[in-house]
Amino acid sequence: MPRSVNSVASRAKRKRVLELAKGYFGRKKNVWTVAKNAVEKGLVYAYRDRKAKKREFRTLWIARINAGARLHGMSYSELMGKINKAGIDLNRKVLADLAMNHPAAFEAVVKKVK
């Protein structure tokens, strides 16, 4: 009995991986074994960094809120404690946007909690 090889599926798999490798430098874009490794590693980085992105934005928002709070004579932790105690439901993303782009609105929030 002859050996059966599903070459259609094999070729499709290689084609799919090489499509994902488009734009890579050198052999990473067109040599199957090198491209496969590069794509796998790239997908691992993508998965990891989707989580890391959230952490990085949170630290950015905290830095911006802290800078805005210090202009009004408060620290970040003081401000967040007073905001929570006052029952103001603004998340860090919104507070950071107010501190950066709408200083008057941020000042109103600070005055309300003082």
Number of C-alpha atoms within 10 A of each C-alpha: 3 4 5 6 8 8 9 8 10 11 10 11 12 15 13 11 19 20 14 18 24 13 10 14 9 10 13 19 20 18 12 16 11 15 23 19 13 19 20 14 11 14 12 11 11 12 10 11 13 10 10 12 10 11 11 11 13 15 12 15 20 17 14 20 26 20 17 23 21 12 11 13 9 16 15 17 13 13 21 21 11 16 18 12 10 12 9 13 9 13 10 18 16 14 19 23 15 19 23 15 10 12 13 11 13 22 16 11 18 19 10 12 17 12
